Amino acid sequence: MRGSIRHRPLTWFFSLTFLLSWTAWVPYALSENGLGLWHFTFPGGAGGSQLLGVLPGAYLGPITSALLVTGITEGRAGLRAWRSRMTKFRVNWRWYAVVLVAVPAALTLAVVALGDRAPQMPSAMILAAFLPGLLLQMITTGLAEEPGWREFAMPRLQDRFGPLAATVIVGPLWGLWHLPLFLTEWGGYPDVTGTAVLKFVVTAIAFSFVMTWVFNRSGGSMPLVMLLHCGVNNYFSIAAADMFPWLSRESASNASLLALLTAALILLATTRGRLGCPPAPHTDTLPARTA
């Protein structure tokens, strides 16, 4: 098995990620928070039950698989390098400012464009909770998902296939990884539709292009990539309902798709598909002289 993992690290990473997460999500999907086949309700209301039901599977999947495969294929040196990339906070402060401002601004514009209604000023309580909520999202969603999808899988695929093809591979897999959660309240069950699932996967693909660009342009700063991911989640978890009291689940989904798809298309056009990845070094060779 060790030889197989060393030979096909990406195949093992994706397989273990799906297997571990989907297995851990079975109780949540079967409970009263999902299909109702198991007569048990996860405590804590909608937020608490999702933390107790979703988070274990999220942690058991991408981050655990990445650590396991890295340890087997690269040993302690690989794990130390992995840790150094995960703690690469030292990037230009403008990157943090751009992410913190651009994410809520883009999502607000998207909601306004779709709903044709001006936003309300968020209350002082929402403003006070926004940054703590973002920090919580970084520890939960960001730390659970991005060390696997963006830190482990993306660079390896990008080295082999280039940034465009790598993102086309990671994006759909990342979106489909969430499939069992659509059988729970997390995904809107029992009112969820196939269209909603498809829209989520397309949004994940578009978001992946944006995150690839940020990852490459920041020199592989995982904290910045996690901040970008969690910024979208935090906006809809904390601020959106207060700014747009009329906002429905479907409207929020449409706004995410619009904002992220627009950003992805702009980046693809302006970078000509390179997404911030520097061109591969090459050397020109002169033909050998003949006598």
Salt bridges, closest charged atoms under 4 A:
GLU32 OE2 - HIS39 ND1 2.84
GLU74 OE2 - ARG156 NH2 2.57
GLU145 OE1 - HIS178 NE2 3.92
GLU146 OE1 - ARG150 NE 2.76
GLU146 OE2 - HIS229 ND1 2.64
GLU151 OE2 - ARG85 NE 2.21
